Amino acid sequence: MDAPTPQQVRRALARAERGAALDVAEATVLLAAPGADLDRLTAAAAKVRDAGLIAAGRPGTVTYSPKVFIPVTRLCRDRCHYCTFVETPAQAAREGRAPYLSPDEILDIARQGAELGCLEALFTLGDRPEDRWPEALEWLHEEGYDSTLAYVRAMAVRVLEETGLLPHLNPGVMSWEELNRLKPVSPSMGMMLETTSRRLFETRGLAHFGSPDKDPEVRLRVLEDAGRLSIPFTTGLLVGIGETLAERAETIFALRRVSRAYGSVQEVIVQNFRAKPDTAMRHTGDLALDDYRAAIAVTRIVLGPKARIQAPPNLVDLAECRALLEAGVDDWGGVSPLTPDHVNPERPWPSLERLRSITAECGFDLRARLTVHPEYVRQGEPWLDPRVSTHVAALATEDGLARPGVRPEGLPWQEPDGAENVLYGASVGRTDLFEAVDTEGRTDDRRSDFADVYGDWDQVREASHGVSRLPTSDSALAPQPPSDAVAALKAAERDPGNLSDEHALTLMTAEGDLLREVCRLADDLRKEAVGDDVTYVVNRNINFTNVCYVGCRFCAFAQRRTDADAYSLSLDEVADRAQEAWELGATEVCMQGGIDPELPATAYFDLVTAVKQRVPEMHVHAFSPMEVVNGTARTGLSIEDFLIKVREAGLGSIPGTAAEILDDEVRWVLTKGKLPTRTWVEIITTAHRVGIPTTSTMMYGHVDHPRHWVGHLRVLSRIQDESLASGGTGFTEFVPLPFVHTSAPIYLAGVARPGPTLRDNLAVHAMARIMLHGRISNIQTSWVKLGVEGTRAMLQAGANDVGGTLMEETISRMAGSEHGSAKTVEELVEIGAGIGRPVVERTTTYGRAAP
C-alpha cells in the first residue's frame, strides 16, 4: 500500500488514544507512524499495558523466566531462509555431535540450571527431523522411540522427576493428538506464528518457501488446537522478514482472534529480525528500532490490557530495552545464566543485574515468573494437568509468580495428592443421581464457570453463522421440483446404499408426500434387513464421573469439580451397580464419564477390571473415543496399545459416541476441546482392527444442516466398508441422537436452535436406514430423547431397535430430557405392541439373549 498520509496516521492515533477498537487498516497505518506520532503511539500502548498490570494485581511489574535452553536436536525438515539453528546430520557429525542430545546431556543441562536458580527448561528443536533425515529416524529407533515427540515427552518426564525444572516444549507444528499427549508432561508449550503471509510461504526465494511447517494455516491450526485443549501457549510474530505492513497487521489480528476465542495465549512475543551470516537472508537489513517500537505498540493496543507482550532483551542493545518498555512490553521472556540463545547465538543474554537496572530506571520492578504465566497458575484446572500441578505449586507464590530464591528439586511425575479419592476412595458428590427412581436432575441451569470453560461466546456465534442456516430460511429445504424428487426416490429404490450426494440431500430434506415415501422405503428396507422384531438390551448406564473441562457446548452433564452437581463414583460403587444390574437381569453395563483431569492413568483399565471381577459374565460396553484418547495421553500408550490393553482387561465393545457431527466445521462450534473428526475415525477404525466392535452415533438438530447429516452417514459408510473388507469387527448399530436443548449451554447462549423437528427426526432415521443399507443392519431410536410416541414413529421409519433399559441415565436428563431415565422390559414391550410389532431381547452385539 502507499505510505499513509499524516492525516490518516493522526486519525488512527486519536482513536487508539481514546480506546476505540482498531481495524486492520488502522493498525496498518499506525505501524508506519513516524517521529512524534510514534511517540504518542507508544505512550498510548504503555497506558494500556499499565492498566492491564493493575487489573492483574501486579502494578509496575515486569517479568522474566529464569531458564535453560535445551536444543534437543538441530535437525529439521524445514528450510527457513534466515535460520542458523538448523544443521544437517553431516554438519553435526563433523563437529562430533549425535543427531539428538542424549538423555544424560539433557539432564546435565537441566541440573546445572537448577543449581543456578533456573526454573524453566526450554525444549527447542527442529520440526519432525525424522521425516527428512534417515539418520534421525535411525537414532530414535536405536533409543527405543518411534518419533521425536515421543523422545521429547520422555525427556520432559525425566527433567520433572530428576531436576524439578518445568519443561516448556517448543517442538514446532503439532497435531491435536500430539498436543494432548504432551500436556501431561509440560505446564506450557509454544510455537511462534511468525506471520500469516502466504506470499512469504508460497513465493520462491522468500523467507518461508520450501518449509512445510511454516504454512500459516497449519500454524494457526496449532494455536487453535492448543486453545481447545486448554494449554497455556506462547506464540508471537517475527517482524522484518519481508512482510508488508498490512501482512504484519493481519498477523497481529490473527493472534488476537485466537487469544479471544480460547483464552490460551499466555504471551505474545514480538521478535525483531536480525540478519545472520551464511543464510539466504544475510543481506536483508535488520529491523529498524522505530519499526520495532511501532510493532510492539500496535500489538499491545490491538491485543489489549490482558495480553502479556514479550520482547527478547538480547536482540537489541541494552540501552534500547528502554524503548521496548516504553512501547508496551511487560515481559522479557526467558533469560539464562547458563546457556546461550541457540537460535540467536551471536546475541548473548544481558546479565540479570543489568536487565534489572534498566527495568528499574523505567519505573518497574523485575520479578521472576514460571514458564506458565501467573493467571494460569492461579486457575489450575483445566490449564494445568494434575501430574505437573504439584511441580508448579512447589515453585510458585500465591500470586502465581516464582517464589523468591526457590531452587527446584525433582518430584515424582505421578498422580497428585488426593487422586486416590477419584475412583479409589469413597464416591464423592451427588450420588442421589444414581437412585433407581428419577431424581431432580440439575440444581442450576449452568455450571459455575459457564463464561470461561466454553471459550468466547461471541466468536462461537460468529463461527456458527458460517455453518448453520435455519431450515425455514434455507434454500436446500425449499420444495424440490417433482422430477428431482421422483428421480431421487427411484435411485434410492434401485440402490439405496449408493445414492449420490445430490439425491441423498433431496431425500434428507423431503417433506409431505415425499417424506412419507422416504419413510415407507426405509421401513421396507428395515423389514428386508432384520424383519419385524423390535430389539432391546437389558442394560445399565453407569456415568462414573461428570467432572469435565473439555468444554462441549451442548453438554449439560459436565461439571466443574467444585459445583454442587459434580460427582465421582468409586470403583466399589461402580462394581456394586454392575452387580445390582446383573441381579436384575442386565447383560450389559455401559460406562462413560467426564474427562476428569484427576482420573488416574490406569482408571479405564481399573474400571473394566472392577466390573469383570465382580460380574465375570457382564458385557462391558464402555469409553467413548474421547475417553480413549484421554487414556492414551495419560498412559503414553498408542491408540492401538491402549485398546488392546483395555480389551485384555475385559472390554467387550465401545460406544461410538463423541461423534456429534463428523465435520470439523460443525465440531468446533459444538465443542471447544473435543477430539477432531480424524481422531474419532482413527480410534474407531483401530478398535475394529483389533477386534473390538463399536456402535456409531450422530447428534443432530443444533447448528448443523442436512448436508452435514448426509456427510456424516457417508463417513460411517466408508468406515464400515473398509472395516468389513479387512476383516474388522465393524459397527453393530447406528444411533441417531436428537439434540436436547433445554439446559444445553450452546442453546442458553443463544447459538443453537431448539433441537430437531419431527420432520428432521423422521428424515434422519429413514435416511440412515436407506444410506446404510447393506452395511449397518441395526438402526436404534432413543426413547430417552424422543419418548414413547416419538420412538414408535421412528420404528415405522426404518428403525428396529429401542436401545436399553438403562436403569439410570443422567446425560440426557441433565440436558433437560423429560422422558425419564429408565424403562422396564414391560414398558419396552408396550412400545412395540402399540404398533403391532414383537419385542425381543438381544445381546450387545445383536445375538439373541439367553432365555
C-alpha positions in Angstrom: 0.0 0.0 0.0 1.1 3.6 -0.4 2.6 5.4 2.6 -0.2 6.7 4.9 -0.8 10.4 5.0 -0.2 12.3 8.2 -4.0 12.8 8.5 -4.6 9.0 8.3 -1.9 8.4 11.0 -3.3 11.0 13.3 -6.9 9.9 12.8 -6.0 6.3 13.7 -3.8 7.6 16.6 -6.6 9.6 18.1 -8.9 6.5 18.0 -6.2 4.5 19.7 -5.6 7.1 22.4 -9.3 7.1 23.3 -9.5 3.4 23.5 -11.6 2.8 20.3 -11.3 -0.7 18.7 -9.0 -0.6 15.7 -9.4 -2.4 12.5 -6.7 -3.9 10.3 -6.5 -0.9 8.1 -6.0 1.5 11.0 -3.4 -0.9 12.6 -1.5 -0.9 9.3 -1.5 2.9 9.2 -0.1 3.0 12.8 2.7 0.6 12.0 4.1 3.4 9.8 3.7 6.1 12.4 6.8 8.4 12.4 8.5 10.7 14.8 6.3 12.5 17.3 3.3 10.4 16.2 5.2 7.2 17.0 6.0 8.7 20.5 2.3 9.3 21.0 1.5 5.7 19.8 4.0 4.1 22.3 2.6 6.3 25.1 -0.9 5.1 24.4 0.3 1.5 24.3 2.1 1.9 27.6 -1.1 3.1 29.2 -2.9 0.0 28.0 -0.1 -2.1 29.5 -0.2 -0.3 32.8 -3.9 -0.7 33.1 -3.5 -4.4 32.5 -0.9 -4.9 35.1 -3.1 -3.1 37.7 -6.0 -5.3 36.8 -3.7 -8.4 37.1 -2.8 -7.3 40.7 0.9 -6.6 40.0 1.2 -2.9 39.0 4.6 -1.8 37.8 5.9 -5.3 37.5 7.8 -6.6 34.5 8.5 -10.4 34.5 11.1 -12.8 33.1 11.6 -16.5 33.2 15.0 -17.9 34.5 15.6 -20.7 32.1 18.0 -23.1 30.5 17.9 -23.6 26.7 17.9 -27.3 25.7 18.5 -27.8 22.0 17.2 -31.4 21.8 18.0 -31.6 18.1 19.2 -29.1 15.5 17.9 -31.3 12.6 14.7 -30.1 10.9 12.7 -30.9 7.8 12.2 -27.1 7.0 14.4 -24.7 5.1 13.8 -21.3 6.6 15.9 -18.7 4.8 17.0 -16.9 8.0 17.9 -19.7 10.3 21.3 -20.7 11.7 19.9 -23.0 14.4 19.3 -25.9 12.0 22.1 -28.2 10.8 22.4 -31.3 8.7 23.5 -34.7 10.0 26.8 -34.3 8.2 27.4 -30.9 9.9 26.6 -32.5 13.3 28.9 -35.4 12.6 31.8 -33.2 11.6 31.5 -31.4 15.0 31.2 -34.7 16.9 27.5 -34.4 17.7 24.9 -37.0 17.5 21.6 -36.2 15.8 20.0 -35.6 19.3 21.2 -34.7 22.7 21.3 -37.8 24.8 19.3 -38.1 28.0 22.4 -37.6 30.0 23.2 -34.4 28.1 19.7 -33.1 28.6 19.7 -33.8 32.3 23.2 -32.4 32.8 22.0 -29.0 31.3 18.9 -29.1 33.4 20.7 -30.0 36.7 23.2 -27.2 36.2 20.4 -24.8 35.5 18.6 -25.9 38.7 21.7 -25.2 40.7 21.9 -21.7 39.3 18.2 -21.0 40.2 16.7 -21.6 36.8 13.0 -22.7 36.8 12.3 -23.4 33.1 13.7 -26.0 30.8 13.0 -24.7 27.2 13.0 -27.6 24.9 13.7 -26.3 21.4 14.2 -28.4 18.3 13.6 -28.6 14.6 10.3 -29.8 13.1 10.0 -33.6 12.6 13.6 -34.2 11.5 12.9 -37.9 11.1 10.6 -37.1 8.1 13.6 -35.7 6.2 16.7 -37.3 7.7 17.2 -41.1 7.9 19.9 -40.5 10.5 17.3 -39.0 12.8 15.0 -42.0 12.5 17.8 -44.4 13.0 18.9 -42.7 16.2 15.3 -42.6 17.5 14.8 -46.3 16.8 18.1 -47.3 18.4 17.0 -45.4 21.6 13.6 -47.1 21.5 11.4 -44.1 20.3 9.1 -44.0 17.3 9.2 -40.2 16.9 11.0 -37.1 18.0 7.9 -36.1 20.1 7.9 -39.4 21.9 11.5 -38.7 22.9 10.6 -35.2 24.0 7.8 -36.5 26.1 10.1 -39.0 27.8 12.8 -36.4 28.5 10.2 -33.9 29.9 9.2 -36.5 32.5 12.8 -37.1 33.4 13.5 -33.4 33.8 10.5 -33.0 36.1 11.4 -36.0 38.2 15.2 -35.5 38.4 15.6 -31.8 38.4 12.2 -30.1 39.2 12.6 -27.7 36.3 9.4 -27.0 34.4 9.5 -28.1 30.8 8.3 -25.6 28.2 8.0 -27.5 24.9 8.7 -25.8 21.6 8.9 -28.6 19.0 7.1 -26.7 16.2 4.0 -27.9 14.4 2.0 -30.5 16.4 -1.3 -32.2 15.8 -4.2 -32.1 18.3 -3.3 -35.6 19.3 0.3 -34.8 19.9 -0.5 -31.7 21.9 -2.9 -33.8 24.0 -0.2 -36.3 24.7 2.4 -33.7 25.7 0.1 -31.7 28.0 0.5 -34.0 31.0 4.3 -33.5 30.9 4.5 -29.8 30.4 2.8 -26.8 32.1 3.1 -24.7 28.9 4.1 -25.0 25.3 4.9 -22.6 22.4 5.3 -22.0 18.7 5.8 -18.7 17.0 3.1 -17.9 14.4 5.7 -15.6 12.8 3.4 -14.3 10.0 0.2 -15.1 8.3 1.7 -14.1 4.9 1.1 -16.8 2.4 3.2 -14.8 0.0 6.3 -15.4 2.1 5.4 -19.1 2.2 4.5 -19.7 -1.5 7.0 -17.5 -3.4 10.3 -18.9 -4.3 13.2 -17.1 -2.7 11.2 -15.6 0.2 11.6 -16.4 3.9 9.4 -19.5 4.3 9.4 -21.0 0.8 10.2 -24.7 1.0 9.3 -25.0 4.7 6.1 -27.1 5.0 5.7 -26.3 8.7 5.6 -22.5 8.0 2.2 -22.7 6.3 0.3 -20.0 8.1 -2.9 -22.1 8.1 -1.1 -25.0 9.7 0.4 -22.8 12.4 -2.9 -21.2 13.2 -4.4 -24.6 13.5 -1.8 -25.5 16.1 -2.6 -22.4 18.1 -6.3 -23.2 17.9 -5.8 -26.8 18.9 -3.8 -25.7 21.9 -6.6 -23.5 22.9 -9.1 -26.3 22.5 -7.0 -28.4 24.8 -6.6 -25.5 27.4 -2.8 -25.4 27.0 -1.1 -22.2 28.1 0.6 -21.3 24.9 3.3 -18.9 23.9 3.3 -17.5 20.4 4.2 -14.4 18.5 5.2 -12.6 15.4 8.6 -12.3 13.7 8.9 -8.8 12.4 11.0 -7.8 9.4 11.3 -11.0 7.3 9.9 -9.4 4.2 6.2 -9.0 5.2 4.3 -5.8 4.3 2.8 -3.6 7.0 -0.6 -4.9 6.0 0.6 -8.5 6.5 2.1 -7.6 9.8 -1.2 -6.1 10.9 -3.1 -9.2 9.7 -0.8 -11.4 11.8 -1.5 -9.3 14.9 -5.2 -9.6 14.4 -4.9 -13.4 13.8 -3.2 -13.7 17.2 -6.0 -11.6 18.8 -8.7 -13.8 17.3 -7.1 -17.0 18.7 -6.5 -15.3 22.1 -10.1 -14.2 22.4 -11.6 -17.4 21.2 -9.8 -19.7 23.7 -8.0 -17.6 26.4 -5.0 -19.8 26.0 -2.4 -17.4 24.5 -0.3 -16.7 27.6 2.1 -14.3 25.9 2.8 -12.8 22.5 6.4 -12.4 21.6 7.2 -9.5 19.2 10.6 -10.5 17.8 12.7 -8.4 15.6 14.6 -9.9 12.6 18.4 -10.0 12.9 20.3 -11.0 9.7 22.8 -13.8 10.2 25.8 -14.7 8.1 25.7 -17.9 6.0 21.9 -17.7 5.5 19.9 -16.8 2.4 18.7 -13.6 4.1 22.1 -12.5 5.2 21.8 -9.3 3.1 18.4 -8.3 4.4 18.7 -5.4 6.8 17.9 -5.7 10.5 14.5 -4.3 11.6 14.9 -0.6 12.4 14.2 0.3 16.1 11.3 2.6 15.2 9.7 -0.1 13.2 10.1 -2.4 16.2 8.6 0.1 18.6 5.6 0.5 16.3 5.1 -3.2 16.0 5.2 -3.7 19.8 2.9 -0.7 20.4 0.3 -1.8 17.8 0.4 -5.4 19.2 -0.2 -4.1 22.7 -3.1 -1.9 21.7 -4.8 -4.5 19.5 -4.4 -7.3 22.0 -5.4 -5.2 24.9 -4.5 -4.9 28.6 -4.9 -8.6 29.5 -2.2 -9.6 27.0 1.3 -10.3 28.1 3.7 -8.8 25.4 7.3 -10.0 25.4 10.3 -8.7 23.6 13.7 -10.6 23.8 16.2 -8.3 25.5 19.2 -9.8 23.8 18.0 -8.9 20.3 18.5 -5.1 20.9 21.3 -3.2 22.6 20.6 -3.0 26.3 20.0 0.8 26.2 17.3 0.1 23.6 15.4 -2.0 26.0 14.1 1.2 27.5 12.3 1.9 24.2 10.7 -1.5 24.2 9.3 -1.0 27.7 8.0 2.4 26.7 6.2 0.8 23.8 4.2 -1.6 26.0 6.3 -4.6 26.8 5.7 -6.2 30.2 7.8 -9.4 29.9 11.4 -10.1 28.9 10.9 -13.8 28.2 13.5 -16.4 29.1 16.9 -15.2 30.4 19.6 -17.8 31.1 22.6 -17.6 33.3 23.9 -20.8 31.8 23.0 -21.5 28.2 23.2 -19.2 25.1 20.3 -18.3 22.9 20.9 -21.2 20.4 18.6 -19.6 17.8 20.5 -16.3 18.0 23.9 -17.3 19.3 25.5 -14.1 18.2 23.4 -12.2 20.7 24.3 -13.1 24.3 21.8 -12.6 27.1 22.2 -9.4 29.2 23.2 -10.1 32.8 20.2 -10.2 35.1 21.7 -7.3 37.1 21.9 -5.0 34.1 18.4 -6.0 33.0 17.0 -5.3 36.4 18.7 -2.0 36.4 17.4 -0.8 33.1 13.9 -2.0 34.1 14.1 -0.1 37.3 15.2 3.0 35.5 11.9 2.8 33.6 10.0 2.6 36.8 9.3 -1.1 37.0 10.2 -3.9 39.4 11.6 -7.0 37.7 10.2 -10.3 39.1 10.8 -13.9 38.1 7.9 -16.0 36.8 7.5 -19.6 35.9 7.2 -20.9 32.3 3.4 -20.9 32.8 2.1 -17.4 33.4 0.6 -16.4 36.8 -3.1 -16.3 35.6 -2.9 -20.0 34.7 -1.1 -21.0 37.8 -3.8 -19.4 39.9 -6.6 -21.0 38.0 -5.1 -24.5 37.9 -7.7 -26.7 36.2 -8.2 -27.0 33.3 -5.0 -25.3 32.3 -2.6 -27.4 34.4 -2.6 -31.2 34.2 -2.7 -32.6 37.8 0.6 -34.5 37.2 2.5 -31.3 36.7 0.5 -29.0 39.0 2.5 -30.3 42.1 5.7 -29.3 40.3 4.3 -25.9 39.6 3.0 -25.3 43.1 6.4 -26.1 44.5 7.9 -23.1 42.8 5.0 -20.6 42.8 3.8 -17.9 45.2 0.1 -17.3 45.9 0.0 -14.7 43.1 1.4 -17.2 40.6 4.9 -15.8 40.2 8.1 -17.5 41.2 8.9 -17.8 44.8 12.0 -15.6 45.6 15.1 -17.7 46.0 13.4 -21.0 45.3 15.6 -23.9 44.0 13.8 -26.6 42.1 14.0 -30.2 43.2 12.9 -33.3 41.4 9.4 -34.6 42.2 7.7 -37.8 41.0 5.7 -37.4 37.9 2.6 -39.3 39.1 -0.9 -38.9 40.2 -1.3 -35.8 42.5 -2.1 -36.0 46.2 -5.8 -36.7 46.5 -6.1 -38.6 43.2 -6.7 -41.8 45.2 -10.1 -40.2 46.1 -11.1 -40.4 42.4 -12.2 -44.0 41.8 -10.2 -45.5 44.6 -11.9 -43.8 47.6 -15.5 -43.2 48.6 -17.9 -41.8 46.0 -18.0 -38.0 46.0 -20.8 -35.6 45.3 -24.4 -36.1 44.3 -24.8 -39.9 44.5 -28.6 -39.3 44.5 -28.2 -39.0 40.8 -28.0 -42.8 40.7 -31.0 -43.8 42.6 -33.4 -46.2 40.8 -36.1 -43.5 40.7 -35.9 -40.4 38.6 -34.5 -37.5 40.6 -34.4 -33.8 40.2 -31.6 -33.6 37.6 -29.7 -30.3 37.6 -29.9 -28.0 40.6 -28.9 -25.0 38.5 -29.2 -24.1 34.8 -25.5 -23.8 34.2 -22.1 -24.7 35.6 -20.2 -22.1 37.6 -17.5 -21.4 35.0 -20.0 -21.0 32.2 -18.4 -17.8 31.0 -14.9 -19.3 30.6 -14.9 -23.0 30.0 -16.5 -22.9 26.6 -14.4 -20.2 25.1 -15.5 -16.8 23.8 -19.3 -17.0 23.1 -19.2 -14.0 20.6 -16.7 -15.9 18.5 -18.7 -19.1 18.7 -21.7 -17.2 17.4 -19.7 -15.8 14.6 -18.4 -19.3 13.6 -21.9 -20.7 13.8 -23.1 -18.2 11.2 -21.0 -19.9 8.6 -22.2 -23.4 9.5 -25.9 -23.3 10.3 -28.8 -21.9 8.4 -32.2 -22.5 9.9 -34.5 -24.8 7.9 -37.0 -22.0 7.4 -34.6 -19.9 5.5 -32.5 -22.5 3.7 -33.0 -22.9 0.0 -32.0 -26.6 0.3 -35.2 -27.2 2.3 -37.4 -25.5 -0.3 -39.8 -27.8 -2.1 -37.9 -29.8 -4.8 -39.1 -29.9 -8.4 -41.2 -33.1 -8.8 -38.9 -34.5 -11.4 -35.8 -34.2 -9.0 -37.8 -35.8 -6.1 -39.0 -38.7 -8.2 -35.5 -39.3 -9.6 -34.0 -39.3 -6.1 -36.7 -41.7 -4.8 -36.3 -44.1 -7.7 -32.5 -44.0 -7.3 -33.0 -45.0 -3.6 -35.3 -47.8 -4.5 -32.8 -49.2 -7.1 -29.6 -48.9 -5.0 -30.3 -47.4 -1.6 -26.8 -47.7 -0.2 -25.1 -45.9 -3.1 -27.1 -42.7 -3.5 -25.4 -39.7 -5.0 -25.0 -36.7 -2.6 -27.5 -34.7 -4.6 -30.2 -37.4 -4.4 -29.4 -38.1 -0.7 -29.8 -34.4 0.1 -33.0 -34.2 -1.8 -34.5 -37.1 0.3 -33.0 -35.8 3.5 -34.8 -32.6 3.1 -38.1 -34.2 2.0 -41.4 -33.0 3.3 -45.1 -34.0 2.8 -45.8 -36.8 0.4 -42.1 -37.3 -0.5 -41.2 -37.7 3.2 -43.9 -40.3 3.6 -42.5 -42.2 0.6 -38.9 -42.0 2.1 -40.2 -43.4 5.4 -42.1 -46.2 3.6 -39.0 -47.2 1.7 -36.9 -47.1 4.9 -39.5 -49.3 6.6 -39.5 -51.8 3.7 -35.7 -51.9 3.9 -35.8 -52.5 7.6 -38.1 -55.4 7.2 -35.9 -56.9 4.4 -32.8 -56.5 6.6 -33.9 -57.5 10.0 -37.6 -58.4 10.0 -40.3 -57.1 12.2 -38.7 -57.7 15.6 -38.1 -54.7 17.8 -35.0 -55.4 19.8 -33.7 -54.2 23.1 -30.9 -55.0 25.6 -31.3 -55.1 29.4 -28.5 -52.8 30.5 -27.5 -50.2 33.0 -25.8 -46.9 32.3 -23.0 -46.0 34.7 -21.7 -42.5 34.3 -18.9 -42.7 36.8 -18.0 -39.0 36.9 -19.3 -35.8 35.5 -16.3 -33.7 36.3 -15.0 -32.5 32.9 -13.3 -29.4 31.4 -13.4 -30.3 27.6 -15.9 -27.5 27.0 -18.6 -29.3 25.0 -21.0 -26.5 24.4 -24.0 -28.9 24.0 -23.4 -30.8 27.3 -25.3 -30.0 30.5 -23.9 -33.2 32.1 -20.3 -31.9 32.6 -19.5 -30.0 35.8 -16.6 -28.2 37.4 -15.2 -30.1 40.4 -16.5 -27.6 42.9 -20.0 -27.4 41.5 -22.9 -28.7 43.6 -23.9 -31.2 40.9 -20.4 -32.6 40.5 -19.8 -36.3 41.5 -17.3 -39.1 41.1 -18.0 -42.8 41.9 -15.5 -45.1 43.4 -14.5 -48.4 41.9 -16.5 -50.2 44.5 -19.6 -48.1 43.7 -19.2 -48.9 40.0 -18.9 -52.7 40.8 -21.9 -52.5 43.1 -24.0 -51.0 40.4 -22.9 -53.6 37.9 -23.7 -56.4 40.3 -27.1 -55.0 41.1 -27.8 -54.7 37.4 -26.8 -58.3 36.8 -29.1 -59.5 39.6 -31.9 -57.5 37.9 -31.3 -59.3 34.6 -28.9 -57.0 32.8 -26.4 -58.4 30.4 -24.5 -55.1 29.7 -23.2 -52.2 31.5 -22.5 -49.0 29.5 -19.8 -46.9 31.2 -18.9 -43.4 30.2 -17.7 -40.4 32.2 -16.3 -36.9 32.0 -12.7 -36.2 31.1 -11.7 -35.6 34.7 -8.0 -34.4 34.9 -7.6 -36.2 38.2 -8.6 -39.6 36.8 -5.6 -41.9 37.5 -3.6 -43.1 34.4 -4.9 -46.7 34.9 -8.5 -45.6 35.5 -10.1 -47.1 32.4 -8.4 -50.4 32.9 -9.3 -50.5 36.5 -13.0 -49.7 35.8 -13.3 -52.6 33.4 -11.4 -54.9 35.8 -13.7 -53.9 38.7 -16.8 -54.9 36.8 -15.4 -58.1 35.4 -14.1 -59.3 38.8 -17.4 -58.7 40.4 -19.6 -60.0 37.5 -17.4 -62.0 35.1 -20.2 -62.6 32.6 -21.3 -59.0 32.2 -20.6 -57.4 28.9 -18.7 -54.1 29.3 -19.6 -51.6 26.7 -17.5 -48.6 27.6 -15.4 -45.5 26.9 -16.1 -43.1 24.0 -13.3 -42.2 21.6 -12.8 -39.1 23.6 -12.1 -41.2 26.7 -9.8 -43.5 24.7 -7.7 -40.5 23.5 -7.6 -39.2 27.1 -6.4 -42.7 28.2 -3.6 -42.6 25.6 -2.5 -39.1 26.8 -2.4 -40.2 30.4 -0.7 -43.6 29.9 1.6 -42.6 27.0 0.4 -45.7 25.1 -0.5 -45.6 21.4 -4.2 -45.9 20.4 -3.7 -49.5 19.4 -1.8 -50.5 22.5 -4.3 -48.8 24.8 -7.2 -50.5 23.1 -5.5 -53.9 23.3 -4.8 -53.4 27.0 -8.4 -52.4 27.8 -9.7 -55.3 25.7 -7.5 -57.7 27.7 -8.9 -56.2 30.9 -12.4 -57.3 29.7 -13.8 -54.6 27.5 -16.3 -56.0 25.1 -17.3 -53.1 22.9 -17.0 -49.3 22.5 -19.8 -46.8 22.2 -19.3 -44.7 19.1 -20.3 -41.5 20.9 -18.3 -38.3 20.9 -19.1 -38.3 17.1 -21.7 -35.4 17.2 -21.3 -34.4 13.6 -18.2 -35.8 11.8 -17.3 -32.5 10.2 -14.9 -30.2 12.0 -16.7 -27.1 10.7 -19.6 -28.1 13.0 -17.5 -29.8 15.7 -15.6 -26.6 16.5 -18.8 -24.8 17.1 -20.3 -27.5 19.2 -17.2 -28.0 21.4 -14.1 -26.2 22.5 -11.8 -29.1 23.1 -13.3 -32.5 21.9 -11.2 -34.6 19.5 -11.3 -33.7 15.8 -13.0 -35.9 13.2 -9.8 -37.6 12.0 -9.0 -38.8 15.5 -12.5 -40.2 16.1 -12.2 -42.1 12.8 -8.7 -43.3 13.8 -9.9 -44.7 17.1 -12.9 -46.4 15.7 -11.1 -48.0 12.8 -8.3 -49.1 15.2 -10.9 -50.7 17.5 -12.4 -52.6 14.6 -8.9 -53.8 13.5 -8.0 -55.1 17.0 -11.3 -56.9 17.3 -13.4 -54.5 19.3 -16.9 -53.8 17.8 -18.3 -50.3 18.2 -21.6 -48.5 17.8 -22.0 -45.4 15.7 -23.9 -42.2 16.5 -24.9 -38.8 15.2 -26.2 -35.9 17.3 -28.2 -33.5 15.1 -30.5 -30.6 15.3 -28.3 -27.8 16.8 -26.2 -25.7 14.5 -25.9 -28.2 11.7 -27.5 -28.6 8.3 -28.9 -31.6 6.4 -25.8 -31.6 4.2 -23.8 -32.4 7.4 -26.1 -35.4 8.1 -25.5 -36.7 4.6 -21.8 -36.2 5.0 -21.8 -37.9 8.4 -23.5 -41.0 7.1 -21.0 -41.1 4.2 -18.1 -41.2 6.7 -19.7 -44.1 8.6 -20.4 -46.0 5.4 -16.8 -45.7 4.3 -15.5 -46.8 7.7 -17.8 -49.8 7.7 -16.9 -50.8 4.1 -13.2 -50.6 5.0 -13.5 -52.4 8.3 -15.5 -55.4 6.9 -13.3 -55.7 3.8 -10.2 -56.0 6.0 -11.8 -58.5 8.4 -12.5 -56.0 11.2 -15.5 -56.1 13.6 -17.2 -53.0 12.3 -20.3 -51.2 13.6 -23.1 -53.1 15.3 -25.6 -50.3 15.0 -26.3 -46.6 14.2 -27.9 -44.4 16.8 -29.4 -41.0 15.7 -29.4 -38.7 18.8 -31.7 -35.7 18.6 -30.2 -32.7 20.3 -31.8 -31.9 23.7 -31.6 -28.2 24.0 -33.3 -27.3 27.3 -30.2 -26.9 29.5 -27.5 -27.1 26.8 -25.0 -24.2 27.2 -25.0 -23.6 23.4 -28.7 -23.0 23.5 -28.7 -21.0 26.7 -26.1 -18.7 25.0 -28.4 -18.2 22.0 -26.3 -20.0 19.4 -28.2 -23.3 18.8 -31.7 -23.9 17.7 -34.1 -25.8 20.0 -33.5 -29.3 18.7 -34.7 -31.1 15.6 -38.3 -31.0 14.4 -40.4 -34.2 13.9 -39.7 -33.8 10.2 -36.0 -33.8 10.9 -36.2 -36.9 13.2 -38.2 -38.9 10.6 -35.8 -37.9 7.8 -32.6 -38.7 9.7 -33.9 -42.2 10.9 -35.3 -43.1 7.4 -32.2 -41.9 5.5 -29.9 -43.7 7.9 -31.7 -46.9 7.0 -31.5 -46.1 3.3 -27.9 -44.9 3.1 -26.5 -47.5 5.4 -28.4 -50.4 3.8 -26.2 -53.4 3.3 -23.7 -52.0 5.7 -25.2 -51.5 9.2 -28.3 -53.6 9.8 -29.5 -52.1 13.0 -30.9 -48.5 13.4 -31.6 -47.6 17.0 -34.0 -44.9 18.2 -33.7 -43.2 21.5 -36.7 -43.4 23.8 -34.8 -41.2 26.3 -34.8 -38.3 23.8 -38.0 -39.0 21.8 -40.4 -40.5 24.3 -42.9 -43.3 23.6 -44.8 -41.8 20.7 -41.7 -40.4 19.0 -40.0 -43.8 19.3 -43.0 -45.6 17.7 -42.8 -43.1 14.8 -39.2 -43.8 14.2 -39.8 -47.6 14.4 -42.1 -47.1 11.4 -39.5 -45.0 9.6 -36.6 -47.6 9.4 -35.6 -48.1 13.0 -35.6 -51.6 14.5 -34.1 -51.2 18.0 -35.0 -49.2 21.1 -31.7 -49.4 22.9 -31.6 -50.5 26.5 -33.5 -50.4 29.8 -30.6 -48.1 31.1 -31.8 -48.3 34.8 -30.3 -44.9 35.1 -29.4 -42.2 32.6 -28.0 -38.8 33.6 -26.6 -37.2 30.5 -29.9 -36.6 28.6 -31.8 -35.9 31.8 -29.4 -33.2 32.9 -29.7 -31.7 29.4 -33.4 -31.4 30.0 -35.0 -34.5 28.6 -38.4 -35.2 30.0 -38.8 -38.9 29.0 -37.3 -40.5 32.2 -34.1 -42.3 32.9 -35.2 -46.0 32.9 -37.7 -48.3 31.2 -38.8 -51.7 32.4 -38.9 -54.6 29.9 -42.7 -54.4 30.1 -42.7 -50.8 29.1 -40.4 -51.5 26.1 -42.7 -54.4 25.0 -45.6 -52.0 25.2 -43.8 -49.6 22.8 -43.7 -52.3 20.2 -47.2 -53.5 20.9 -48.5 -50.1 20.2 -47.6 -50.5 16.5 -48.2 -54.3 16.3 -44.5 -55.3 16.4 -43.0 -58.1 18.6 -40.3 -57.0 21.0 -37.3 -59.3 21.6 -34.4 -59.1 24.0 -30.9 -59.1 22.4 -27.3 -59.1 23.5 -25.0 -56.1 23.0 -23.8 -57.4 19.6 -27.3 -58.3 18.5 -27.4 -62.0 19.2 -30.5 -63.4 20.8 -30.4 -63.2 24.6 -30.5 -66.4 26.5 -33.9 -67.1 27.9 
